[in-house]
Structure formats: C-alpha cells, structure tokens
Amino acid sequence: MLFGLLLLLCVACDKSEKETPSGLKFKVVKAGDGILPKAEEVLVFNYLFKDSKDSVWTDTFKEDFPAAILIADSAAIPTENGMVQMLRMVSKGDSITMGISIKDFFKDMLKGPVPPGFDTTLMLSYSIKVNAIMSRDSFMAFQNEFMMKQQAVQFEKDIAAIDAYLTGKGIVAEKTESGLRYVITKPGIGENGKSGQVAKVNYTGYMLDGQYFDSSDKSVAEQKGIYDARREPYTPYDVTIDQTSVIKGWHEALKLMNKGSKATVYVPSSLAYGPQQRSEIIKPNSVLVFDLEVVDLK
C-alpha cells in the first residue's frame, strides 16, 4: 500500500513538471483551465522574480499593471528563449514556478555574460500567475481602460495636493476645468494669447516642496542653485501656442495671459509629464509650479 501511494505521488509530481523545447524545466503548482494561448493572443500575467538570497528583483503583484506578452506564430519557437517558450505552455489560472542559475539566466535569456559585481552562485526563481489570455484588440481595450482609471486616480491626488498647498499658503487661485490652478500676479495689456501666436516667455519652474529645477532668468538660476553655463545666454523662451513642444499646462496658461502679464500656475501631472520621469527632481506624476511672464506676444 505504501509503495502504491508513493508511486501515485510520483506520477502526480511528474505531471506537474514540464519542459520547454529548449530544455527549461518548470512546475505547475496550480492548474488553470488548460486552454493554451494561440498565435496573436496576449498572455497577461503577474510574477515574482527573486534570487536565492531572497532579494526581490521584480514583483508585478505589487505594481499597478501586470506583465503581458504577445504570442508569436509557432514558427518562432526554435528561436525563442526558454521563458517565452514556457509562456506558450500555460493557461489562464495556472500558477507556475521556475528556477534557473544566474549564469544560465544571463546566457540563455539575456544573451550575455553575468555583469561584474553579481554573485555568480545565485539561483533565480520565478513565481508566475496567469491572469488572462485575450485577443490583441481586447488587450488594447483593457490597457486603455486601466490607464484611464489610473489617470483619474492620479488627477484626484494632484488636485488634492495643489489645493492643500494653496490653502496652507493662503493663496486664492483661479481654476480651469482641466485642473490648472493659476494666479495672475501682474496684469498685462491687450488680448490674451491665442493658438498660433508666439509668446516670448520668461519662466521659473519648481515643485510644491520648493525644489527649483529650471529658469530662463540667470539671476534666479544663480540664486536658486540651478545655474548651468551650458544654458548661456539665459533668455526668454519662444513658444508658439498649441504648437511648440512644451507641456500642455503651458499652452493652457499662455491663453490666460496677455502681453506684459505675470502669473504663477500650478500644473497637475496630467498637464505636465504624466507618469514619465523627467529628471532627478521631476519624478513620475509630479505636480509642477511655474512663475511665467509674457514678455511679448505676436
């Protein structure tokens, strides 16, 4: 009886272990629906990638968006690495684990040697959960819906941060539907800027926490510790409204200003650089503040 039980356990163990055409072995910890992805379908999954010292390299379970891969035609299988081949062999709901030495990881997956400074004795492991298999169009719709939700959440955070800052400073600002907050600190003359007009703009940019990152005014740049000799000469910046490649918040602000006017504008990340990291100071989803002066408007 004991022998029979052990035999059954071994058979079950064998069924849970699989191998890709390139020889990569992996284990199915929990089986899903068994329907494998087809060419031109997108496999959506989360994964935890860590080493044998329990250092986490990547954990998409804690990130906002899962990983995804487009399944190529079967003709590509011989040229694919073991990881890609493995993802062809899983189904929705599958939970799988896979281990590989760091040497084989760099050699087979990244096609190069282990970089200096890495412990070459490390073992790496993946724990993967397959969330869905969908068509390319469905994935695009899923991605767009997700991004819209994230943008809405971020917008609310940005507006709350800006309004809290303004309240704390006792600043009364005008508001636009897009979320821009602005204060005209010096009125100008004539009509406000219009699309296609060229505004000559002096500006200084900083964060809500007071960190300065750019200015067209040399004296301000020197005072705030952001002077850069490569910027010489420091001069106003020409912006063709709605055309020049500057953030959306600038184009909107310049249509609220006229020649000679000055304003301080508070720009939510949706009107700035969004989730893109622009510099060490301007991190993803940063709210920006600009002191703007329209020197001329033509």
N, C-alpha and C positions, 0 to 999 in steps of 0.2 A: 504493500500500500504506500509506504514511504517512497519507494523507488518510483512508483507510478505518479505520485504527487510531484516529485522533483522533475520528472520528465515533462509533465504538463506545464510546470512553471518555466522550464527551459524553452519549450515550444512557444509559450506566450511571450517570453523575452525575445526570442528570435523574430517574432512577428513585429515587435515594436522597433527593432533595429533595421535601418535601411542604409543603402549605399548608393551614391551617385555614380554616373558613368566614369567620372574622373577619380573615383575611389574615396570620396569624402563620406565618412560614416556619421549618421545622426540617429537620434532616438525619438520616437513619437510617444510622448508622455501621456497625452490625451488625444484621442481620435475625434475628428470632426465629422462632416457629412460625407467625406470620401470622394467628392467631386473635384477632380483636379482642374487647374486653370488651363484655358486654351490660348492659342496664339492671339495676340492683340487684346487680351484681357489684362486687367490690372489687379495685382495681388496687393492687398492692403494689410499691413501687419505692424505689431509693436515688438520691440526686442530689448533685452538687457544684455549688454556686452561688457564683460569684466574679465580680469585676469586672476591667476591663481593666488595672488596676494589680496584678493577681494577688493581691488581697486576698480571702480566702475568707470569704464571708458565712455559708454553711451547708454542712456536709459530713456527710450522714447515713451515708456509708460508714464513718465513724469513730464513729458513735453506736451505741447499743445496739439501737435499734429503727428499722426503715425507715419511710418515709412511706407513706401509703395514702389512697386517695380512692374514695368510693362513686360509681359511675357512675349518673347520673340518667336518667330517661326522655328519649328523643330530642327531646321537645317542649321541653326546656330549652336545647337547643343555641343558639338565637338570643340568649339572654340570658347565656350563659356567656362568660367571657373566653377569650382565645386559648390559655392554658395548659391550662385544663380541656378545651377542645375538642381540643387536641393529645393529651391522655392518652386520649381516646376512640379515637385513630387508631393506637395502638401495641399490640403483642402481647407475650406472655411471651418473654423472651430478647432483646428489642430493646434496642439501645444507641443513644441519640439525642443530638444536640447542638442547641442553640438559642441565638441571640444576640438581644439587644434593648437599645436605648438606655435609660439610666436615666430619661429623661423619659417614654418610652413605657411603661416598666415601672410607674411610679407612676400615669400617666394611665390606662392600659388595665387593669392588674392590680389596683392598689390604689385606683383611682378618686379620685386626688387629686394635688396638685402635689408637686414634689420639695421635701422639707423644707429649711429653711435649713441651711447648712453642708455640704451634699452637693455634690460635684463634678458639675455637670450635663453635662460632656463624657464622662463614663464610659459604657462599654459593659458590659453584664452578660451572662453566659453560663451556661447550664445544661448539665451532662452527666448524662444520666439512664440508669439501667439498670433495666429492668422485671424484677422477680423472680418475680412470680406474679400470676395472676388467679384469684380464688376467690369462692365464694358468701359472703354476709354471715355466715351461721352458721359456715362454715369459718374465716372471718377471726376471728370472736369466739373460736373454739376455739384458733386459732393465737396470738392475743393473750394469752389466759388462760394457755396453756402457757408462753409466753415469760415472762410476768410471774412465774409460779410459779418458773421456773428462776432468774430474776434475784433473786427474794426469797430463794431457798435459798442462792445465792452470797453475797448481802449478809449474810444471817444468819450464815454461817460467818465472814465478815470481822468482823462486830460482836463475836461471841463471842470470837474470837481476840484482838481489841483489848482487850476488857474483861478477859479472863483474863491477858493480858500485863501490863496495868496493875495488876491485883491482885497478881500475882506480884512485880512490881517494887516495889510498896509494902509487900510482906509482909502483905497483908490476906487473911484467911481468910473467905470468904463462902459463904453457903448458895446453893443453885441450885434453880431450878424447871425443869420440862420446857419451858416457853415461852422459856427463855433468860434470865430475870431473875436477877440476882445481888443478894443483899441481906445486910446485917449489922445485926442488932438491937443498937443501941448502948446502949439503956436499956429494960429490961423494963417492961411496964405491968401492969395488973390486969384480971382478968375475961377473958371470951372474946374471940377475935379478931373483927374486923369481918365482917359478913355482907351479902350482897346486899340492898339496900333500906334498910340503916341509913345514918344521916347521921353522917359523921365530920367533926369540926372540925379542920382540918389547918394546921399551920404548916409552911412549906417554904422551901427554898433550892435553886435549880437551877443547875448548872454543867456544863461539858464536862470530858472526860478531861484536856484540856490546862490546866485550871484557870481558864478564862474563865467568869465568872459572868454569868447572863442574867436572873435573876428571884429575888425573895424576898418573902415575906409579912412578914418581920421588918425593921422600919425601920432598926434599928441595923446589921444585917447589910448591908442595901442601901447604907447610907451608907459603911460600911467597905469594901465591895467596888466602890464607884463606880457603882452602878446605881440610886441613889435617883431617884425620879420623883415630883415633887409631885402629879402627876395621880393617883397611886395612893392618896393620903391619904383616909381614915386606913388605915394598914397594920394589917390584922387577919387572923386565921386564915381559911382558905377552907373553906366548907361543901361537902362532896362527898357526894352520895347514891351509895353504892357500886353500881356497874354501871349507873348511870343518868345522872349528871352528865356533861356533855361535857368530859372531860379524857382524857389519853392512857390507853391500855389498861394501861400499866405501873403507873399509879397505882391503878387499881381492883384489880389483882392484888396490889400491895403492901399496900393497906389491909386486905385479907383475911388478911394475915400478921401484922397488928399489932392490939394491943388498947389500951384507954384508958390514956393516960399514956406509952405506949411511944414510943421514938425509933428510927429506922433510917436507914441510908444504902442507897439502892437504885441499881443500875447497870442502865440500861434500853437494850436493843438497839433499833435504829431501827424494827424491826417492831412494837414495843410503844410507840413514840413517834410521830413524824410521818412515818415512812417516807421516800419519795422527795420529799416536799413540803419546800420551803424555808420555814421559819417566820420567820426574821429574818436579819440580817447574820451573827449568830453561829451560829444553828441552821440549818445548810445541809442539803441533801438527804442522807438516810441518816445522820443524826447519832446517835451514842450519847449519851445524857443521864445525868447523875447527879443524884440528889435527896437532900437531907437532909430527912426527914419526921418530924413529931411529931404524934401523935394527941392533941390537947388534950382532946377529948371524943368520945364515941361514943354515939349514941342510936338 
